[in-house]
Amino acid sequence: MQTLLGWLLRQVFKPKAAKMTAAEGDQAILAQLRHAGADLDRPREVVHFLYVPSQEASRKAAETLRPHGYSVEERPAADAAKKPPNPFLVKATSETTLNPWAVQQFRQLFEQLAATHAGEYDGWEAAAQP
């Protein structure tokens, strides 16, 4: 999973490259998963990373996500001291199929949570093989 994500991040964030929108980045990830042989009609684990400014914001975000079927882990970010103003990580995991509609739906949910809790949605990752 990290190898594919690492490669994609290097492709998306090449120096002097035009900045992609979040939606374009999502579509690039889907394209790369297909290129790696992923059958996106098969459910797979998708992991989301939401950074928030406080433990209270982390708790509230987790409370919002659980009824949507997410398994949620709340903890200080690995580099919390270097992560102001959002030193708390809400790591949310679900089993889902990856199609443009589903990706758009979860991006809206996580971006809304980030806005509501003054945080940052740092994106998602999924393995090519479930």
C-alpha positions as CSV (number, residue, x, y, z in Angstrom):
1,M,0.0,0.0,0.0
2,Q,2.7,2.5,0.9
3,T,4.7,1.7,-2.2
4,L,1.8,2.6,-4.5
5,L,0.9,5.7,-2.4
6,G,4.6,6.8,-2.3
7,W,4.9,6.5,-6.1
8,L,1.7,8.4,-6.6
9,L,2.7,11.2,-4.3
10,R,6.0,11.6,-6.2
11,Q,4.1,11.8,-9.4
12,V,1.4,14.2,-8.1
13,F,3.9,16.5,-6.3
14,K,6.8,16.7,-8.7
15,P,8.6,20.0,-8.6
16,K,7.3,22.5,-11.1
17,A,4.2,20.4,-11.7
18,A,0.8,22.1,-11.9
19,K,-1.0,21.7,-8.6
20,M,-3.9,19.1,-8.8
21,T,-7.2,19.7,-7.2
22,A,-8.3,17.1,-4.6
23,A,-10.8,15.6,-7.1
24,E,-8.1,15.3,-9.7
25,G,-5.8,13.7,-7.1
26,D,-8.6,11.2,-6.3
27,Q,-9.1,10.4,-9.9
28,A,-5.3,9.9,-10.3
29,I,-5.3,7.5,-7.4
30,L,-8.1,5.5,-9.0
31,A,-6.3,5.4,-12.3
32,Q,-3.1,4.2,-10.6
33,L,-5.0,1.5,-8.7
34,R,-6.6,0.3,-12.0
35,H,-3.1,0.4,-13.7
36,A,-1.8,-1.8,-10.8
37,G,-4.5,-4.3,-11.6
38,A,-7.1,-3.4,-9.0
39,D,-10.7,-4.6,-9.5
40,L,-12.4,-1.6,-8.0
41,D,-15.7,-3.4,-7.9
42,R,-14.3,-5.5,-5.1
43,P,-14.6,-4.0,-1.6
44,R,-11.2,-3.2,0.0
45,E,-9.9,-1.4,3.0
46,V,-9.7,2.4,2.6
47,V,-7.9,4.4,5.2
48,H,-8.5,8.2,5.7
49,F,-6.3,10.6,7.6
50,L,-7.9,13.6,9.4
51,Y,-5.8,16.0,11.5
52,V,-7.6,18.1,14.1
53,P,-6.5,20.7,16.7
54,S,-7.6,19.0,19.9
55,Q,-8.6,15.8,21.6
56,E,-12.1,17.1,21.9
57,A,-12.3,17.7,18.1
58,S,-10.9,14.2,17.6
59,R,-13.6,12.7,19.7
60,K,-16.4,14.6,18.0
61,A,-15.1,13.7,14.5
62,A,-14.9,10.0,15.6
63,E,-18.5,10.2,16.9
64,T,-19.6,11.5,13.5
65,L,-17.7,8.8,11.5
66,R,-18.7,5.6,13.4
67,P,-22.4,5.7,12.4
68,H,-21.1,5.9,8.8
69,G,-19.5,2.5,9.2
70,Y,-15.9,3.7,9.9
71,S,-13.6,2.0,12.4
72,V,-11.8,5.0,14.0
73,E,-8.5,5.3,15.8
74,E,-7.8,8.6,17.7
75,R,-4.3,9.5,18.8
76,P,-1.7,12.2,18.8
77,A,-0.1,12.5,15.4
78,A,3.3,10.8,15.0
79,D,5.0,14.1,14.6
80,A,2.5,16.0,16.9
81,A,5.1,18.6,18.0
82,K,5.8,19.5,14.3
83,K,2.1,19.4,13.3
84,P,0.5,22.5,14.8
85,P,-2.2,23.6,14.5
86,N,-3.5,20.0,14.1
87,P,-1.6,17.6,16.3
88,F,-4.3,15.0,16.7
89,L,-4.9,12.2,14.1
90,V,-8.3,10.6,13.4
91,K,-7.5,7.6,11.3
92,A,-10.7,6.2,9.9
93,T,-11.0,2.8,8.1
94,S,-13.8,1.2,6.1
95,E,-14.4,-1.6,3.6
96,T,-15.8,-0.1,0.4
97,T,-15.7,-0.3,-3.3
98,L,-13.8,2.5,-5.0
99,N,-15.7,4.2,-7.7
100,P,-15.9,7.9,-8.5
101,W,-19.2,8.4,-6.7
102,A,-18.0,6.7,-3.5
103,V,-14.8,8.7,-3.6
104,Q,-16.7,11.9,-4.0
105,Q,-19.0,11.1,-1.1
106,F,-16.2,10.3,1.3
107,R,-14.1,13.3,0.3
108,Q,-17.2,15.5,1.0
109,L,-17.7,13.9,4.4
110,F,-14.0,14.3,5.4
111,E,-13.6,17.8,4.1
112,Q,-16.8,18.8,5.9
113,L,-15.4,17.3,9.1
114,A,-12.1,19.1,8.6
115,A,-13.9,22.4,8.1
116,T,-16.2,21.8,11.1
117,H,-13.3,21.0,13.5
118,A,-10.8,23.5,12.0
119,G,-8.7,20.6,10.9
120,E,-7.1,19.2,7.7
121,Y,-8.1,16.2,5.7
122,D,-4.9,14.6,4.5
123,G,-6.4,12.2,2.1
124,W,-6.9,8.4,1.8
125,E,-5.1,5.3,0.7
126,A,-6.1,1.8,-0.4
127,A,-4.2,-1.3,-1.5
128,A,-4.5,-2.5,-5.1
129,Q,-5.5,-5.9,-3.9
130,P,-8.2,-6.4,-1.2
